[in-house]
Amino acid sequence: MTSPALPPKDPVPHMASLERKALVLLTTVALTIVGFVLYVMFARGVFEQTQQLVLTSDDSEGVIVGMDMTFSGFPIGRVRRIELADDGKVRIVMEVPQKDARWLRTSSIFTLERGMVGDTRIRAFSGILTDPPLPANSERALLRGDMTAEIPRVVASVRALLENLENMTAEQSSVNTSLAHLKTVTERLTSRYGMLTGVLGSEDNAKKVIATLDNSNALLKNADQRVFGTGGVADDTQATLKITQATLSSSQAAIAQLTALLTDTRNTLTKVDAVLGEAQAVGANVRTVSADLGILRTEVEANLRRISQLTDEINRKWPFARDTEIKLP
């Protein structure tokens, strides 16, 4: 017996289920793509508030759109577009997030560095962070630091340095001549008389100088002996000073005697004046007065002779003014 044939199933519900799954899958994929795009845009700072900065340069070689501008190694902005100004200079428009714009000041400088190996970099330097913030839409010059541009100058400097070094090391160069002279001086310094030979040029001259110094020392020694030794000039001077002191003492004593004698003479002259007065008053007793005058004259002459002798003795003993004469009143 054969079983009755089953009626065919309706394919409509199965197709509807597949369509729903495909729609869900497509929706999920679309949402994923949109979310990824939004995430990338957010990560790239599309939704951040930014301010514009324009950097001007003579050449934009190596600069591309999207390149970062770094500050202390951290990216704080990126290149939005590159355009050519009417004056022929390159304008590099930068977008700087406002949260990172605080690192840019009015005194900041911007450099474009392109090394021999590696990419081109745009860097910002802010030495004084207390300066006013850099305003939006500011325009600053972009300083170039191209390492490859310095290669010709470096090569030229190296070539000049090598030429100078070759000239310095030549056989007849001043350096070799100076070294030869230095060698000669060193050999002289290491000789018997050392520094003297190096200064005077030969050992004979050094010997002469040393002999001269020895003679000078001997002369100084003899002079010292003659001046300060026993029986020298110093001793003679001291003896002379002692004699002079004794002579001065004797002179002082003689002067004292002379003073006493002059006093006696003055008294005698006073007596003579008195006698002369009496002679004038008593003119009758001429004989008596004449006798008195003879006696007084004898005393005066004796006193004058004593004064003359004492004066001669003073002139003979006086050490400093031998020709000086003592004049009596």
ROROFI-799746 format. One record per residue: residue in one letter; y, z, x of N, C-alpha, C, O in turn. Coordinates in steps of 0.1 Angstrom, whole numbers, padded with zeros to 4 digits, always signed. Each point is the difference from the previous one (the first is absolute). Example, Ala and Ser with C-alpha at 12.3 -4.5 7.8 and 13.67 -1.06 7.14 Angstrom:
<rs>
A-0057+0078+0132+0012+0000-0009+0012+0000+0009+0000+0007+0010
S+0011-0014-0014+0011+0000+0009+0011+0008-0008+0011+0001+0005
</rs>
This chain:
<rs>
M-0012+0000+0008+0012+0000-0008+0012+0000+0009+0001+0007+0010
T+0008-0014-0014+0013-0001+0008+0010+0009-0007+0001+0000-0013
S+0007+0007+0022+0011+0009-0006+0012-0009-0004+0002-0010+0006
P+0004+0015-0016+0012-0008-0004+0011-0001+0010+0002+0010+0007
A+0005-0020-0005+0011-0002+0009+0012+0009-0003+0004+0000-0012
L+0001+0007+0023+0012+0008-0003+0013-0008-0001+0001-0011+0007
P+0008+0014-0015+0012-0007-0001+0008+0001+0013+0000+0011+0006
P+0007-0021-0001+0009+0002+0012+0011+0009-0002+0006+0002-0011
K-0003+0006+0023+0011+0010+0000+0014-0007-0001+0001-0012+0005
D+0008+0019-0010+0014-0005+0000+0007+0002+0014+0002+0011+0004
P+0002-0022+0003+0007+0001+0013+0014+0005+0000+0006+0002+0010
V+0000-0001-0022+0014+0003-0001+0003+0014+0006+0009+0002+0007
P-0017+0009-0011+0003+0013+0006-0001+0001+0015+0008+0006+0007
H-0018-0013-0001-0002+0000+0014+0012-0007+0007+0004+0006+0010
M+0001-0016-0015+0011-0007+0006+0013+0008-0001+0008+0001+0010
A-0006+0006-0020+0011+0008-0002+0000+0012+0010+0011+0004+0005
S-0023+0001-0002-0001+0011+0010+0004-0005+0014+0007+0007+0007
L-0012-0019-0004+0003-0006+0013+0015-0002+0001+0006+0002+0011
E+0000-0007-0021+0015-0003+0000+0008+0013+0002+0010+0000+0008
R-0015+0010-0015+0007+0013+0002-0001+0005+0014+0010+0005+0006
K-0022-0006+0000-0002+0005+0014+0009-0009+0010+0006+0006+0009
A-0006-0018-0011+0008-0009+0008+0014+0003-0001+0008+0000+0010
L-0003+0003-0022+0014+0003-0002+0004+0013+0006+0010+0002+0006
V-0020+0008-0007+0003+0013+0007+0000-0002+0015+0009+0006+0007
L-0018-0014-0002+0000-0003+0015+0013-0007+0004+0006+0004+0010
L-0002-0014-0017+0012-0007+0004+0012+0009-0001+0009+0000+0008
T-0009+0008-0019+0012+0010-0001+0000+0010+0012+0010+0003+0005
T-0022+0001-0002-0001+0010+0011+0005-0006+0013+0007+0005+0008
V-0012-0018-0005+0004-0007+0012+0015-0002+0000+0006+0001+0010
A-0001-0005-0021+0015-0003-0001+0008+0013+0002+0010+0000+0008
L-0015+0011-0014+0007+0012+0002-0001+0005+0015+0009+0005+0006
T-0021-0008+0000-0002+0004+0014+0010-0008+0009+0006+0005+0009
I-0005-0018-0012+0009-0009+0008+0014+0004-0002+0008+0001+0010
V-0004+0002-0022+0014+0004-0003+0002+0014+0007+0011+0001+0006
G-0020+0008-0007+0002+0013+0007+0000-0002+0015+0008+0007+0006
F-0016-0016-0001+0001-0002+0015+0013-0006+0004+0006+0004+0010
V-0001-0014-0018+0013-0006+0003+0011+0011-0001+0009+0000+0008
L-0010+0008-0019+0011+0010-0001-0001+0010+0011+0010+0005+0005
Y-0022-0001-0001-0002+0009+0011+0006-0006+0013+0007+0007+0008
V-0010-0020-0005+0005-0006+0012+0015-0001-0001+0007+0002+0010
M-0002-0006-0022+0015+0000-0001+0006+0014+0002+0010+0001+0007
F-0016+0009-0012+0005+0013+0002-0001+0004+0014+0009+0007+0006
A-0021-0010+0000-0001+0003+0014+0009-0007+0009+0005+0005+0010
R-0001-0017-0014+0010-0008+0008+0014+0004-0003+0009-0006+0005
G-0007+0015-0014+0013+0005-0003+0008-0009-0010+0012+0000+0001
V-0019-0008-0009+0007-0008-0009+0008+0007-0010+0011-0004-0004
F-0016+0016+0000+0007+0007-0011+0009+0011+0006+0006+0008-0007
E-0005-0007+0021+0009+0009+0006+0014-0005-0001+0003-0012+0000
Q+0006+0022+0000+0015-0004+0001+0003-0002+0015-0002+0008+0008
T+0007-0020-0006+0003-0004+0014+0015-0003+0001+0007-0002-0010
Q-0003+0001+0023+0014-0005+0003-0001-0011+0010-0010+0000+0008
Q+0019-0009-0008-0001-0012+0008+0008+0003+0014+0011+0006+0000
L-0016-0012+0010+0006+0001+0013-0002-0014+0007-0011-0006-0001
V+0022+0000+0006+0000-0013+0006+0002+0001+0015+0009+0007+0005
L-0019-0013+0002+0001+0000+0015+0003-0014+0004-0007-0009-0004
T+0016+0007+0013+0004-0013+0005-0005-0001+0015+0001+0009+0008
S-0005-0022-0005-0005-0003+0013+0002-0014+0003+0002-0008-0009
D-0003+0004+0022+0001-0014+0004-0013-0007-0001+0000-0013-0001
D-0011+0020+0000-0013-0007-0001-0009+0009-0008-0001+0012+0002
S-0007-0018-0011-0010+0007-0008-0014-0003+0004-0009+0002-0008
E+0007-0007+0020-0014-0003+0004-0008+0012+0000+0003+0010+0007
G-0015-0011-0013-0009+0012-0001+0002+0008-0012-0009+0009-0003
V+0020-0011-0004+0002+0009-0012-0005-0007-0012+0002-0012-0002
I-0010+0019-0006-0006-0006-0012+0003+0009-0012+0003+0012+0001
V-0004-0018-0013+0003+0008-0012-0012+0010-0002-0011-0003+0002
G+0015+0015-0006-0010+0011-0001-0001+0008+0012-0007+0010+0000
M+0013-0013+0011-0001+0007+0013+0007+0014-0002+0011+0001-0007
D-0017+0009+0012+0006+0014-0001+0010+0003+0010+0000-0006+0011
M+0010+0014-0015+0009+0006+0010-0003+0014+0002-0002+0008-0010
T+0000-0004+0022-0005+0014+0003+0011+0009+0005+0010-0005+0006
F-0012+0018-0008+0009+0010+0005-0009+0011+0006-0008+0006-0008
S+0008-0004+0021-0009+0010+0007-0015-0003-0003-0008+0009-0001
G+0005-0022-0001-0014-0005-0002-0004+0000-0014-0011-0004-0003
F+0020+0008-0007-0004+0000-0014+0008-0011-0007+0012-0002+0003
P-0019-0006-0012+0007-0011-0007+0010+0006-0010-0004+0008-0009
I+0016-0012+0009+0010+0005-0010+0007-0012-0007+0009+0002-0008
G-0014-0014+0010+0006-0012-0007-0008-0012+0004-0008+0000+0009
R+0011-0011-0017-0007-0013+0003+0009-0011-0002+0010+0001-0007
V-0014-0013+0013+0008-0012-0001-0002-0006-0014-0012-0003-0004
R+0022+0001-0003-0001-0006-0013+0002-0015+0000-0008-0008-0006
R+0018+0003+0014+0001-0014+0002+0008-0003+0012+0007+0009+0006
I-0007-0021-0001+0007-0004+0012+0008-0013-0004-0005-0009-0006
E+0018+0009+0010+0008-0011-0004+0010-0003+0011+0002+0009+0009
L+0003-0021-0009+0009-0005+0010+0014+0000-0005+0003-0006-0011
A+0006+0013+0018+0014+0001-0005+0008-0012+0004-0005-0009+0007
D+0017+0008-0013+0009-0012+0003+0004+0000+0014+0003-0011+0005
D-0002+0022+0002+0004+0000+0014-0011-0003+0010+0002+0001+0012
G-0014-0004-0017-0011-0002+0009-0009+0012+0003-0010-0002+0008
K+0014+0013-0012-0007+0012+0003-0011+0003-0011+0001-0005-0011
V-0011+0012+0015-0011+0003-0009+0003+0013-0007+0003+0010+0007
R-0005-0010-0020+0001+0012-0008-0014+0005-0004-0007-0008-0007
I+0004+0020+0011-0013+0005-0004+0003+0011-0010+0005+0011+0003
V-0010-0013-0016+0003+0009-0010-0012+0010-0001-0011-0004-0001
M+0015+0017+0002-0010+0010+0001+0001+0008-0013+0010+0002-0006
E-0022+0003+0001+0000+0010-0011-0005+0013+0005-0010+0002+0006
V+0019+0008-0008-0003+0014+0005-0001+0009-0012+0010+0001-0008
P-0021+0006+0006-0002+0010-0011+0011+0010+0002+0004+0004+0011
Q+0001+0001-0023+0010+0010+0001-0004+0013+0006+0008+0008+0006
K-0021-0005-0007-0005+0013+0005-0001-0001+0016+0000+0010+0006
D+0000-0023-0001+0000-0001+0015+0013-0004+0005+0002-0001+0012
A+0008-0002-0021+0013-0004+0005+0008+0012+0006+0010-0003+0007
R-0015+0015-0008+0007+0011+0006-0001+0000+0015+0007+0007+0007
W-0017-0015-0001-0001-0001+0014+0010-0009+0006+0001-0001+0013
L+0006-0007-0021+0009-0010+0005+0014+0006-0001+0004+0004-0011
R+0004-0005+0022+0013+0006+0001+0010-0012+0004-0004-0010+0004
T+0017+0014-0005+0009-0010+0004+0000-0004+0015+0004-0010+0004
S-0009+0019+0004-0002-0002+0014-0013-0005+0004-0003-0002+0012
S-0006-0002-0021-0013-0005+0003+0001-0014+0006+0009-0008-0003
I-0018+0005+0011-0001-0013+0006-0014-0006-0003-0010+0007-0002
F+0009-0020+0002-0012-0007-0004-0004-0010+0011+0009-0008+0004
T-0021+0007-0001-0005-0009+0011-0011-0008-0004-0008+0004-0009
L+0007-0016+0014-0011-0009-0002-0007-0002+0013+0005-0006+0010
E-0017+0012-0009-0008+0000+0013-0011-0009-0001-0008+0000-0009
R+0007-0009+0019-0011-0009+0001-0005+0000+0014+0006-0004+0010
G-0018+0010-0009-0006+0002+0013-0008-0012+0005-0002-0010-0008
M-0003+0010+0020-0008-0011+0005-0014+0000-0007-0005-0011-0003
V+0000+0022-0001-0012+0001-0008+0002+0009-0012+0005+0011+0001
G-0008-0016-0013+0002+0007-0012+0010-0006-0009+0006-0010+0003
D-0005+0016-0015+0008-0005-0011+0015+0004+0003+0003+0008+0008
T+0005-0015-0016+0015+0003+0000+0002+0012-0009-0006+0001-0010
R+0015+0008+0014+0002+0012-0007+0015+0002-0002+0008-0003+0009
I-0004+0008-0021+0013+0004-0003+0001+0015-0001-0007+0007-0007
R+0015-0001+0016+0001+0015+0001+0014+0004-0003+0010-0006+0004
A-0009+0018-0009+0013+0007-0003+0001+0013+0008-0010+0007+0001
F+0022-0005+0004+0002+0012+0008+0012+0007-0005+0011-0006-0001
S-0012+0019-0002+0011+0009-0005+0001+0012+0010-0008+0009-0001
G+0017-0010+0010+0002+0011+0010+0006+0012-0006-0004+0011+0004
I+0013-0012-0013+0008+0011-0006-0003+0000-0015+0006-0007-0007
L-0015+0016+0003-0004+0000-0015+0011+0007-0008-0001+0001-0012
T+0011+0005+0018+0010+0007-0007+0012-0010-0004+0009+0004-0007
D-0010-0016+0012+0010-0010-0004-0001-0004-0015-0011+0003-0006
P+0021-0009+0000-0001-0004-0014-0012-0009-0003-0003-0008+0009
P-0003+0008-0020-0011-0009-0003+0005-0015+0000+0012-0003-0003
L-0021-0006+0005+0003-0014+0000+0002-0005-0014-0010+0001-0008
P+0021-0007+0004+0002-0004-0014-0009-0012-0003-0005-0007+0009
A+0002+0005-0022-0008-0011-0005+0007-0013+0003+0013-0001+0000
N-0021-0010+0002+0006-0014+0002+0008+0000+0013+0009-0009+0001
S-0012+0017+0009+0007+0000+0012-0006-0012+0009-0011-0004-0002
E+0020+0000+0011-0004-0011+0009+0001+0005+0014+0011+0004+0004
R-0021-0005+0003-0001+0005+0014-0006-0011+0009-0007-0009-0004
A+0011+0009+0017-0005-0009+0010-0014+0004+0004-0002+0012+0002
L-0006-0021+0000-0014+0002+0005-0001-0003+0015+0002-0012+0004
L-0003+0022+0004-0001-0002+0014-0014-0005+0004-0010+0005-0005
R+0010-0015+0014-0013-0006+0004-0004+0006+0013+0008+0002+0010
G-0021+0001-0009-0006+0005+0012-0012-0009+0004-0012+0005-0001
D+0015-0017+0005-0011-0010+0003-0004+0002+0014+0007-0002+0009
M-0020+0006-0008-0006+0002+0014-0001-0013+0007+0001-0001+0012
T-0005-0010-0019-0002-0013+0006+0013-0006+0005+0000-0007+0010
A+0011+0011-0016+0013-0005+0005+0004+0006+0013+0008-0006+0007
E-0014+0017-0004+0004+0007+0013-0009-0005+0011+0003+0003+0012
I-0014-0011-0015-0009-0004+0011+0008-0008+0011-0002+0002+0012
P+0010-0013-0016+0007-0007+0011+0009+0008+0008+0000-0002+0013
R+0007+0012-0019+0009+0008+0008-0008+0009+0010+0003+0002+0011
V-0015+0003-0017-0008+0009+0009-0006-0009+0011+0000+0005+0012
V-0004-0017-0015-0006-0008+0011+0011-0003+0011-0003+0000+0012
A+0015-0003-0017+0011-0003+0010+0003+0012+0008+0002-0001+0012
S-0002+0013-0018+0002+0012+0007-0011+0003+0011+0003+0004+0011
V-0015-0007-0015-0011+0002+0009+0001-0009+0011-0003+0003+0012
R+0006-0016-0014+0002-0010+0010+0011+0004+0010-0002+0000+0012
A+0013+0005-0017+0011+0005+0009-0004+0012+0008+0003+0001+0011
L-0011+0008-0018-0005+0011+0007-0010-0004+0012+0001+0006+0011
L-0009-0015-0014-0009-0005+0011+0007-0006+0011-0003+0001+0012
E+0013-0009-0015+0008-0006+0011+0007+0010+0008+0000-0001+0012
N+0006+0011-0018+0007+0011+0007-0011+0007+0009+0003+0004+0011
L-0014-0001-0017-0011+0007+0008-0004-0009+0012-0003+0006+0011
E+0002-0019-0013-0004-0009+0011+0011+0000+0011-0003+0001+0012
N+0015-0001-0016+0011+0001+0010+0001+0013+0007+0003+0000+0012
M-0007+0011-0019+0000+0013+0006-0011+0001+0010+0002+0007+0010
T-0013-0013-0012-0012+0001+0009-0001-0011+0010-0009+0000+0007
A+0020-0008-0006-0001-0010+0010+0001+0006+0014+0004+0011+0002
E-0007-0019+0008-0001+0005+0014+0014+0004+0005+0001+0011+0007
Q+0009-0018-0010+0014+0002+0005+0009+0007-0011+0012+0000+0001
S-0019+0006-0011+0008+0006-0011+0006+0013+0005-0004+0006+0010
S+0014-0001-0017+0007+0012+0003-0009+0012-0001+0001+0010+0007
V-0011-0011-0016-0009+0012-0002-0008+0001+0012-0002+0012+0005
N-0004-0023+0000-0008+0001+0012+0008+0005+0012-0005+0008+0009
T+0017-0013-0008+0009+0004+0011+0003+0015-0001+0000+0007+0010
S+0003-0002-0022+0002+0014-0002-0012+0008+0004+0001+0011+0006
L-0013-0016-0010-0012+0007+0003-0002+0001+0015-0005+0010+0006
A+0008-0021+0001-0002+0000+0015+0010+0010+0006-0004+0007+0010
H+0017-0007-0015+0009+0010+0006-0005+0014-0003+0002+0009+0008
L-0007-0007-0020-0005+0013-0004-0012+0004+0009-0001+0012+0004
K-0007-0021-0001-0011+0003+0009+0005+0004+0014-0005+0009+0006
T+0015-0017-0001+0006+0004+0013+0006+0014+0000-0002+0008+0009
V+0009-0005-0019+0006+0013-0001-0010+0011-0001+0001+0011+0006
T-0012-0014-0014-0011+0010-0001-0007+0002+0014-0003+0012+0003
E+0001-0022+0004-0006+0001+0014+0010+0009+0009-0005+0008+0007
R+0018-0010-0009+0009+0008+0008+0000+0014-0004+0001+0009+0008
L-0002-0007-0021-0001+0014-0005-0012+0008+0005+0000+0012+0001
T-0011-0019+0001-0012+0006+0004-0001+0001+0015-0011+0004+0005
S+0021-0008+0003+0000+0001+0014+0002+0014+0005+0000+0010-0008
R+0003-0008+0021+0001+0013+0005+0012+0008-0005-0001+0012-0003
Y+0012-0019+0002+0012+0007-0004+0003-0001-0015+0011+0004-0005
G-0020-0010-0002+0001-0001-0015+0013-0006-0005+0003-0011+0002
M+0004+0019-0010+0012-0005-0007+0011-0005+0009+0007-0010-0003
L-0006+0016+0015+0011-0005+0009-0003-0014+0005+0009-0009+0001
T-0022+0006+0002-0004-0014+0004+0003-0009-0011+0005-0012+0002
G-0008+0015-0015+0002-0009-0011+0015-0002-0002+0004-0011-0005
V+0004+0021+0007+0015-0002-0002+0006-0007+0011+0009-0009-0002
L-0012+0012+0015+0006-0005+0011-0006-0013+0005+0007-0007+0008
G-0019+0004-0012-0006-0013+0004-0009+0000+0011-0009-0009+0001
S+0009+0018+0008-0009+0000+0011-0002+0015+0005+0008+0009-0003
E-0019-0007+0011-0002+0013+0006+0010+0004+0011+0003+0012+0001
D+0002-0022+0006+0010+0003+0010+0012+0006-0005+0006+0010+0005
N-0001-0016-0016+0012+0006-0007-0003+0014-0005+0009+0008+0001
A-0021-0006-0006-0003+0013-0005-0001+0010+0011+0005+0011-0001
K-0010-0015+0013+0000+0008+0012+0014+0004+0004+0003+0012+0003
K+0006-0022-0003+0014+0003+0004+0006+0010-0010+0007+0009+0005
V-0009-0011-0017+0006+0010-0010-0006+0014+0002+0008+0010-0001
I-0021-0009+0004-0006+0013+0002+0005+0006+0012+0003+0012+0001
A-0001-0020+0010+0006+0005+0013+0014+0005-0003+0004+0011+0006
T+0004-0018-0013+0013+0004-0003+0001+0013-0008+0008+0008+0003
L-0017-0007-0012-0001+0013-0008-0004+0011+0009+0006+0011-0001
D-0015-0013+0011-0004+0011+0009+0012+0004+0009+0002+0012+0002
N+0005-0022+0003+0012+0003+0008+0011+0007-0008+0006+0010+0005
S-0005-0014-0018+0010+0007-0008-0004+0015-0002+0009+0009+0000
N-0022-0007-0002-0004+0014-0002+0002+0008+0013+0004+0012-0001
A-0007-0018+0012+0003+0007+0013+0015+0003+0002+0003+0011+0004
L+0005-0021-0007+0015+0003+0001+0004+0011-0010+0008+0009+0004
L-0013-0010-0016+0003+0011-0010-0004+0014+0005+0007+0010-0002
K-0019-0010+0008-0005+0013+0005+0009+0005+0012+0003+0012+0000
N+0001-0021+0009+0008+0004+0011+0014+0004-0005+0006+0010+0004
A-0001-0017-0014+0013+0004-0006-0001+0013-0006+0010+0008+0000
D-0021-0006-0007-0001+0014-0007-0001+0011+0011+0006+0010-0002
Q-0013-0013+0013+0000+0010+0011+0013+0002+0006+0004+0012+0003
R+0004-0023-0001+0013+0002+0006+0010+0007-0009+0009+0007+0005
V-0011-0009-0018+0010+0005-0009-0004+0015-0004+0008+0009+0001
F-0021-0008-0005-0004+0013-0006-0009+0008+0009-0003+0012-0003
G-0001-0018+0015-0009+0008+0009+0008+0010+0008+0012+0002-0002
T-0020+0005+0010+0006+0011+0009+0009-0007+0010-0004-0009+0007
G+0016+0014-0006+0010-0006+0009+0006-0013-0004+0007-0006+0007
G-0009+0003-0020+0005-0012-0005+0015+0001-0005+0007+0009+0003
V-0003-0020-0010+0014-0001-0004+0003+0012-0010+0011+0005+0000
A-0021-0002-0008+0002+0011-0010+0003+0013+0007+0009+0008-0004
D-0017-0005+0015+0002+0013+0007+0013+0000+0007+0007+0010+0000
D-0003-0022+0006+0013-0001+0007+0011+0002-0010+0010+0007+0003
T-0012-0013-0015+0011+0002-0010+0001+0015-0004+0011+0005-0002
Q-0022+0001+0000+0000+0014-0004+0007+0009+0011+0008+0009-0003
A-0012-0012+0016+0007+0007+0011+0015-0002+0000+0008+0009+0002
T-0005-0022-0004+0015-0003+0000+0007+0007-0011+0011+0004+0001
L-0018-0004-0013+0006+0007-0011+0002+0015+0003+0010+0006-0004
K-0020+0000+0011+0001+0014+0004+0012+0002+0010+0008+0010-0002
I-0007-0019+0012+0011+0001+0009+0014-0001-0007+0009+0007+0003
T-0009-0017-0012+0012-0002-0008+0004+0012-0008+0012+0004-0001
Q-0022+0002-0005+0003+0012-0008+0005+0011+0009+0009+0008-0003
A-0015-0006+0016+0005+0010+0009+0014-0003+0004+0009+0009+0001
T-0006-0022+0002+0013-0004+0004+0010+0003-0011+0011+0005+0002
L-0015-0008-0015+0009+0003-0011+0003+0015-0001+0011+0004-0003
S-0021+0004+0006+0002+0014-0001+0010+0005+0010+0009+0007-0002
S-0011-0013+0015+0009+0004+0011+0015-0005-0003+0009+0007+0002
S-0009-0019-0008+0013-0006-0004+0007+0009-0011+0012+0002+0001
Q-0020+0003-0010+0006+0009-0010+0005+0012+0006+0011+0005-0004
A-0019+0001+0014+0005+0012+0007+0013-0003+0008+0009+0008-0001
A-0008-0020+0008+0012-0003+0007+0011-0002-0009+0012+0004+0003
I-0014-0010-0015+0011-0002-0009+0005+0013-0005+0012+0002-0003
A-0022+0008+0001+0005+0013-0004+0009+0007+0010+0010+0006-0003
Q-0015-0008+0016+0009+0006+0011+0013-0007+0000+0011+0006+0002
L-0011-0020-0003+0013-0007+0000+0009+0005-0012+0012+0001+0002
T-0018+0001-0013+0008+0005-0011+0006+0014+0003+0012+0002-0003
A-0020+0007+0010+0006+0013+0004+0011-0002+0010+0010+0007-0001
L-0012-0016+0011+0010-0003+0010+0013-0005-0006+0011+0004+0004
L-0013-0014-0014+0012-0005-0006+0007+0011-0008+0013+0000-0001
T-0020+0009-0005+0006+0011-0007+0009+0009+0010+0011+0004-0003
D-0018-0002+0015+0008+0008+0010+0012-0008+0005+0011+0006+0002
T-0012-0019-0001+0011-0008+0004+0011+0000-0010+0012+0001+0003
R-0016-0001-0016+0010+0001-0010+0008+0013+0000+0012+0001-0001
N-0020+0010+0004+0006+0013+0001+0010+0001+0011+0011+0005+0000
T-0016-0012+0012+0009+0000+0012+0013-0007-0003+0011+0004+0004
L-0012-0016-0011+0011-0008-0003+0010+0008-0009+0012-0002+0001
T-0018+0010-0010+0008+0008-0009+0008+0010+0008+0012+0003-0002
K-0019+0003+0012+0007+0009+0009+0011-0007+0008+0011+0005+0002
V-0013-0017+0002+0010-0008+0008+0012-0002-0009+0011+0001+0004
D-0014-0005-0017+0012-0001-0009+0008+0012-0002+0012+0000+0000
A-0019+0012+0000+0007+0013-0002+0008+0003+0013+0011+0004-0001
V-0017-0007+0012+0007+0002+0013+0012-0009+0001+0011+0005+0004
L-0013-0017-0008+0012-0009+0001+0011+0004-0009+0012-0001+0003
G-0016+0006-0015+0010+0006-0009+0008+0012+0006+0012+0001-0001
E-0020+0007+0008+0006+0012+0006+0009-0005+0012+0011+0006+0002
A-0016-0017+0004+0009-0005+0012+0013-0006-0006+0010+0002+0007
Q-0010-0008-0017+0012-0005-0006+0009+0012-0005+0012-0001+0001
A-0019+0011-0006+0008+0011-0005+0006+0009+0011+0011+0005+0000
V-0019-0004+0010+0004+0009+0012+0002-0010+0011-0008-0001+0009
G+0020-0005-0008+0003-0010+0010+0004+0007+0013+0000-0006+0011
A+0003+0019-0012+0005+0006+0012-0011+0003+0010+0002-0001+0012
N-0014+0005-0017-0011+0004+0008-0008-0012+0004-0012-0001-0004
V+0018-0008+0012-0007-0013+0002-0011+0002+0010-0011-0006-0002
R+0012+0014+0012-0011+0002+0009-0012+0006-0006-0011-0004+0003
T+0013+0013-0012-0012+0006-0007-0007-0010-0009-0012-0001+0000
V+0020-0007-0006-0006-0010-0009-0007-0010+0008-0011-0005-0004
S+0017+0001+0015-0007-0010+0009-0013+0005+0005-0010-0008+0000
A+0009+0020+0004-0012+0006+0004-0011+0000-0011-0011-0004+0002
D+0016+0008-0014-0010-0001-0012-0004-0014-0003-0012-0002-0003
L+0021-0007+0004-0004-0014-0002-0009-0005+0010-0009-0008-0003
G+0010+0012+0016-0010-0004+0010-0014+0005-0003-0010-0007+0002
I+0010+0020-0006-0013+0006-0003-0007-0008-0012-0011-0003+0000
L+0020+0001-0010-0006-0007-0012-0004-0015+0003-0010-0005-0004
R+0018-0001+0013-0004-0014+0004-0013+0001+0008-0008-0009-0002
T+0006+0019+0010-0013+0001+0007-0011+0001-0010-0011-0006+0002
E+0013+0015-0012-0011+0001-0010-0003-0012-0008-0011-0004-0003
V+0022-0003+0000-0001-0013-0007-0008-0010+0008-0009-0007-0005
E+0013+0005+0018-0007-0009+0008-0015+0004+0002-0009-0009+0000
A+0006+0022+0001-0014+0004+0001-0007-0003-0013-0012-0005+0001
N+0018+0007-0012-0007-0004-0013-0002-0015-0001-0010-0004-0005
L+0020-0004+0010-0002-0014-0001-0011-0005+0009-0007-0009-0003
R+0006+0015+0015-0011-0004+0009-0013+0004-0006-0010-0008+0001
R+0009+0019-0007-0013+0004-0007-0003-0010-0012-0011-0004-0002
I+0021+0000-0005-0002-0010-0011-0004-0013+0006-0009-0007-0006
S+0015+0003+0017-0004-0013+0006-0015+0001+0005-0007-0010-0002
Q+0003+0021+0009-0013+0001+0004-0010+0000-0012-0010-0007+0000
L+0013+0014-0010-0008+0001-0012-0001-0014-0007-0011-0004-0005
T+0022-0004+0005-0001-0013-0006-0008-0009+0008-0008-0008-0006
D+0008+0009+0020-0008-0009+0008-0015+0004-0002-0008-0009-0001
E+0005+0021-0001-0014+0004-0002-0005-0005-0013-0011-0004-0002
I+0020+0005-0009-0004-0005-0013-0002-0015+0001-0010-0005-0006
N+0018-0003+0013-0001-0014+0001-0013-0004+0007-0007-0010-0003
R+0003+0019+0013-0012-0003+0007-0013+0003-0008-0010-0007+0002
K+0011+0017-0010-0012+0004-0008+0000-0007-0013-0011+0000-0007
W+0021-0006+0002+0000-0006-0013-0009-0013+0000+0003-0009+0008
P-0014+0009-0017-0010-0011+0001+0003-0013-0007-0005-0010+0004
F+0013+0011-0014+0002-0012-0008+0013-0007+0002+0002-0012-0003
A+0009+0019+0009+0013-0007+0002+0005+0004+0014+0009+0009+0001
R-0015-0015+0009+0003+0004+0013+0014-0004+0004+0006+0007+0009
D-0001-0017-0014+0014-0005+0003+0010+0007-0009+0012-0003+0002
T-0016+0011-0011+0010+0006-0009+0008+0011+0008-0006+0008+0007
E+0019-0008-0008+0008+0010+0006+0005+0010-0010+0004-0004-0012
I-0003+0016+0016+0006+0011-0009+0014+0002+0004+0003+0004+0011
K+0006-0007-0020+0014+0001+0002+0005+0013-0005-0002+0003-0012
L+0009+0005+0020+0005+0013-0004+0014-0002-0007+0007-0010+0003
P-0004+0019-0011+0013-0001-0007+0011+0004+0010+0012-0001-0004
</rs>
